[in-house]
């Protein structure tokens, strides 16, 4: 991501959640904040996908397919993480790379939880600019701006009031693939050092897959030929992990994995019919406790 630019991936993710609201996994998936966090020009593609009618124009069709595919990913990913959060709550919740996350505004379970949203300053400014639509948060929300090229995550969290000796639930969603292995390990050292007994880490990561790399290259090519902005252009994939490697990493920092499932399995449990099965099969959610 460019230093002065808010994450475009966060917008695509939010569009996917908005498409799914009231249409996919009804009763399990619920995110009324998504549409409210989008700008008018970003809602057009959402409305088109929700209509079920693909546009004829090449450029519009590329955007349509990207937003539709995002919805397929976001439903199982969101449900899997929400379930892990509800199953074992904690007095503190840290969302690493929060983007346009709406959990603090839509989950009543967080009413007595101190929520810390960590993200790049540009992305946080963008989110705060968008906050006219959603209702007030259910509880306490503290924005923690962190530029990893110059700021220390542990120092920023401490300054925001995070208590290192108290149990914390950590949500690390949609971030790990964009970090190098060294950056992932550095973040894990902070997570470990600021996790009191009873803490839980919910991490979304990508398993190695050549087809996934090829798919991203094709998607970027289509966006370019359609003269549409590629939301992933400045956020390349930098690391992938096998379940075994991820489990060893978390264990080395004091977290024991109790569950690790791929998004395709979760989608099947939700009764979803998905087109991009390979993509969902490579996305995973690990739940680890201390």
C-alpha positions as CSV (number, residue, x, y, z in Angstrom):
1,X,0.0,0.0,0.0
2,X,1.3,3.4,-0.8
3,X,2.2,5.5,2.2
4,X,-0.4,8.3,1.6
5,X,-3.1,6.1,0.2
6,X,-5.9,4.3,2.0
7,X,-6.3,0.6,1.3
8,X,-8.3,-0.2,-1.8
9,X,-8.5,-3.9,-0.8
10,X,-10.5,-2.7,2.3
11,X,-13.1,-1.2,0.0
12,X,-13.4,-4.4,-2.1
13,X,-13.8,-6.4,1.1
14,X,-16.5,-4.1,2.4
15,X,-18.3,-4.3,-1.0
16,X,-18.3,-8.1,-0.7
17,X,-19.9,-7.9,2.7
18,X,-22.5,-5.4,1.4
19,X,-23.4,-7.8,-1.4
20,X,-23.9,-10.6,1.0
21,X,-26.1,-8.8,3.5
22,X,-29.5,-10.4,3.6
23,X,-28.7,-12.6,0.6
24,X,-26.1,-15.1,1.7
25,X,-26.1,-17.4,4.7
26,X,-29.0,-15.5,6.2
27,X,-29.2,-16.0,9.9
28,X,-25.5,-16.6,10.1
29,X,-23.9,-13.8,8.2
30,X,-25.1,-10.3,9.2
31,X,-23.2,-7.0,8.5
32,X,-25.5,-4.0,8.2
33,X,-22.5,-1.6,8.5
34,X,-20.9,-2.6,5.2
35,X,-23.2,-0.6,2.9
36,X,-23.1,2.4,5.2
37,X,-19.3,2.5,5.1
38,X,-19.2,2.7,1.3
39,X,-19.3,5.8,-0.8
40,X,-21.9,6.4,-3.4
41,X,-19.7,5.5,-6.3
42,X,-18.7,2.2,-4.6
43,X,-22.3,1.2,-4.0
44,X,-23.0,1.0,-7.7
45,X,-21.1,-2.2,-8.2
46,X,-22.7,-3.7,-5.1
47,X,-26.2,-2.9,-6.4
48,X,-25.3,-4.5,-9.7
49,X,-24.1,-7.7,-8.1
50,X,-27.1,-7.9,-5.8
51,X,-29.4,-7.5,-8.9
52,X,-27.9,-10.7,-10.3
53,X,-27.7,-9.1,-13.8
54,X,-24.2,-9.0,-15.2
55,X,-23.4,-5.8,-17.1
56,X,-22.6,-6.0,-20.8
57,X,-19.6,-3.6,-20.8
58,X,-16.2,-5.2,-20.4
59,X,-15.0,-2.8,-17.7
60,X,-18.2,-3.0,-15.7
61,X,-18.2,-6.8,-16.0
62,X,-14.6,-7.1,-14.6
63,X,-15.6,-5.0,-11.6
64,X,-18.8,-7.0,-11.2
65,X,-16.9,-10.3,-11.1
66,X,-14.4,-9.0,-8.6
67,X,-17.1,-7.8,-6.2
68,X,-19.1,-11.0,-6.6
69,X,-16.0,-13.1,-5.9
70,X,-15.3,-10.9,-2.8
71,X,-18.8,-11.7,-1.4
72,X,-18.1,-15.5,-1.8
73,X,-14.9,-15.1,0.3
74,X,-16.2,-12.7,2.9
75,X,-19.2,-14.7,4.0
76,X,-17.3,-17.8,5.3
77,X,-14.4,-15.6,6.5
78,X,-16.6,-13.3,8.5
79,X,-18.7,-16.1,10.0
80,X,-15.7,-18.1,10.9
81,X,-14.1,-15.2,12.7
82,X,-17.3,-14.0,14.4
83,X,-18.0,-17.5,15.7
84,X,-14.5,-17.7,17.3
85,X,-14.9,-14.2,18.8
86,X,-18.3,-15.1,20.3
87,X,-17.1,-18.4,21.6
88,X,-14.4,-16.9,23.8
89,X,-14.7,-13.3,24.5
90,X,-12.1,-11.2,26.3
91,X,-12.0,-7.7,28.0
92,X,-9.9,-6.5,25.1
93,X,-10.2,-6.9,21.3
94,X,-7.4,-5.9,19.0
95,X,-8.1,-5.9,15.2
96,X,-4.9,-5.8,13.3
97,X,-5.3,-4.2,9.9
98,X,-8.9,-3.2,10.7
99,X,-9.7,-1.6,7.4
100,X,-13.5,-1.0,7.1
101,X,-14.3,-3.6,9.8
102,X,-17.7,-3.0,11.4
103,X,-17.6,-5.5,14.3
104,X,-17.5,-2.8,17.0
105,X,-20.6,-1.2,15.5
106,X,-22.7,-4.4,14.8
107,X,-21.8,-6.9,17.5
108,X,-23.6,-6.5,20.8
109,X,-21.2,-8.9,22.4
110,X,-18.6,-6.2,22.3
111,X,-20.6,-3.7,24.4
112,X,-18.3,-4.2,27.4
113,X,-15.1,-4.8,25.4
114,X,-12.3,-2.3,24.8
115,X,-11.8,-2.5,21.0
116,X,-8.5,-1.3,19.5
117,X,-8.5,-0.9,15.7
118,X,-4.9,-0.9,14.3
119,X,-4.3,0.3,10.8
120,X,-2.2,2.6,8.6
121,X,-2.9,6.2,9.4
122,X,-4.2,6.9,5.8
123,X,-6.6,4.0,6.1
124,X,-7.9,5.1,9.4
125,X,-8.5,8.7,8.2
126,X,-10.4,7.3,5.3
127,X,-12.6,5.2,7.6
128,X,-13.3,8.0,10.0
129,X,-14.3,10.1,7.0
130,X,-16.9,7.4,6.2
131,X,-18.3,7.1,9.7
132,X,-21.3,9.3,9.0
133,X,-23.5,6.4,8.1
134,X,-23.1,3.6,10.7
135,X,-24.7,4.0,14.2
136,X,-22.4,4.7,17.2
137,X,-20.3,1.7,18.3
138,X,-21.7,-0.7,20.8
139,X,-18.8,-0.1,23.2
140,X,-15.4,1.5,23.4
141,X,-13.4,1.9,20.2
142,X,-9.9,3.3,20.1
143,X,-8.1,4.0,16.8
144,X,-4.5,3.0,16.8
145,X,-2.6,4.4,13.8
146,X,0.5,2.4,13.0
147,X,2.8,2.9,10.0
148,X,4.9,-0.2,10.2
149,X,7.8,1.5,8.3
150,X,8.4,3.8,11.3
151,X,6.1,3.0,14.3
152,X,6.3,0.2,16.8
153,X,3.1,-1.7,17.3
154,X,3.7,-2.5,21.0
155,X,4.4,1.1,21.8
156,X,1.3,2.3,19.9
157,X,-1.0,-0.2,21.7
158,X,0.4,0.8,25.1
159,X,-0.1,4.4,24.4
160,X,-3.7,3.7,23.4
161,X,-4.4,2.0,26.7
162,X,-4.1,-1.6,25.8
163,X,-3.2,-3.7,29.0
164,X,-0.6,-6.3,28.3
165,X,-1.4,-8.5,31.3
166,X,-5.2,-8.7,30.5
167,X,-6.7,-11.3,28.2
168,X,-7.0,-10.1,24.7
169,X,-8.8,-11.5,21.6
170,X,-6.7,-10.7,18.5
171,X,-8.3,-10.7,15.0
172,X,-5.7,-10.8,12.2
173,X,-7.9,-10.9,9.1
174,X,-6.9,-10.3,5.5
175,X,-3.4,-9.1,6.5
176,X,-0.9,-12.0,6.7
177,X,-0.7,-12.7,3.0
178,X,0.5,-9.1,2.4
179,X,3.4,-9.4,4.9
180,X,6.7,-11.1,4.6
181,X,7.5,-13.9,6.9
182,X,9.8,-11.7,8.9
183,X,7.0,-9.2,9.3
184,X,4.6,-11.9,10.4
185,X,7.0,-13.2,13.0
186,X,7.7,-9.6,14.3
187,X,4.0,-9.0,14.7
188,X,3.6,-12.3,16.5
189,X,6.3,-11.3,19.0
190,X,4.2,-8.3,19.9
191,X,1.0,-10.3,20.1
192,X,2.7,-12.8,22.4
193,X,4.2,-10.1,24.6
194,X,0.8,-8.3,25.1
195,X,-1.4,-11.4,25.6
196,X,-2.4,-12.2,29.1
197,X,-3.7,-15.6,30.2
198,X,-6.9,-16.6,28.4
199,X,-6.1,-14.7,25.2
200,X,-7.2,-15.9,21.8
201,X,-5.7,-15.3,18.3
202,X,-7.9,-15.7,15.2
203,X,-5.7,-15.5,12.2
204,X,-6.7,-15.6,8.5
205,X,-4.0,-16.7,6.2
206,X,-3.4,-18.1,2.7
207,X,-2.1,-21.6,2.0
208,X,0.5,-22.0,-0.8
209,X,-1.1,-22.5,-4.2
210,X,0.3,-21.8,-7.7
211,X,-3.3,-21.4,-9.0
212,X,-3.9,-18.6,-6.6
213,X,-0.9,-16.7,-7.8
214,X,-1.9,-17.2,-11.4
215,X,-5.5,-16.1,-10.6
216,X,-4.3,-12.8,-9.2
217,X,-2.1,-12.2,-12.2
218,X,-5.1,-12.8,-14.5
219,X,-7.3,-10.5,-12.4
220,X,-4.8,-7.8,-12.6
221,X,-4.5,-8.2,-16.3
222,X,-8.2,-8.0,-16.8
223,X,-8.4,-4.9,-14.7
224,X,-5.7,-3.2,-16.8
225,X,-7.3,-4.2,-20.1
226,X,-10.7,-3.0,-18.9
227,X,-9.0,0.3,-17.9
228,X,-10.2,-0.2,-14.3
229,X,-8.2,0.5,-11.2
230,X,-6.7,-2.7,-9.8
231,X,-7.5,-2.6,-6.0
232,X,-4.6,-5.0,-5.4
233,X,-2.0,-3.1,-7.3
234,X,-0.2,-1.7,-4.3
235,X,-0.9,-4.7,-2.0
236,X,0.9,-7.7,-3.4
237,X,0.9,-11.1,-1.8
238,X,4.2,-11.7,0.1
239,X,3.8,-14.9,2.1
240,X,1.8,-18.1,2.4
241,X,1.8,-20.7,5.1
242,X,0.9,-24.4,5.3
243,X,-1.3,-25.2,8.3
244,X,1.7,-27.0,9.9
245,X,3.9,-24.0,9.5
246,X,1.3,-21.7,10.9
247,X,0.7,-24.0,13.8
248,X,4.4,-24.1,14.6
249,X,4.7,-20.3,14.4
250,X,1.8,-19.8,16.8
251,X,3.1,-22.5,19.2
252,X,6.5,-20.9,19.3
253,X,4.8,-17.8,20.7
254,X,2.7,-19.5,23.3
255,X,-0.5,-20.1,21.3
256,X,-2.0,-23.6,20.8
257,X,-4.1,-24.1,17.7
258,X,-7.5,-25.6,18.5
259,X,-9.0,-25.3,15.0
260,X,-7.7,-24.5,11.5
261,X,-10.3,-24.7,8.7
262,X,-10.3,-23.6,5.1
263,X,-13.0,-21.2,3.9
264,X,-14.5,-23.7,1.4
265,X,-15.3,-26.1,4.3
266,X,-16.9,-23.2,6.2
267,X,-18.9,-22.2,3.1
268,X,-20.1,-25.8,2.8
269,X,-21.3,-25.8,6.4
270,X,-23.2,-22.7,5.7
271,X,-24.9,-24.3,2.6
272,X,-23.3,-21.8,0.2
273,X,-22.8,-22.6,-3.5
274,X,-19.6,-20.9,-4.6
275,X,-17.9,-20.5,-8.0
276,X,-14.3,-19.9,-6.9
277,X,-13.8,-23.1,-4.9
278,X,-10.0,-23.1,-5.3
279,X,-9.7,-19.6,-4.0
280,X,-11.8,-20.5,-0.9
281,X,-9.9,-23.8,-0.4
282,X,-6.6,-21.9,-0.1
283,X,-7.9,-19.3,2.4
284,X,-7.8,-20.5,6.0
285,X,-8.7,-19.4,9.6
286,X,-6.7,-20.7,12.5
287,X,-8.0,-20.2,16.1
288,X,-5.3,-20.4,18.8
289,X,-5.5,-20.0,22.5
290,X,-3.1,-19.1,25.3
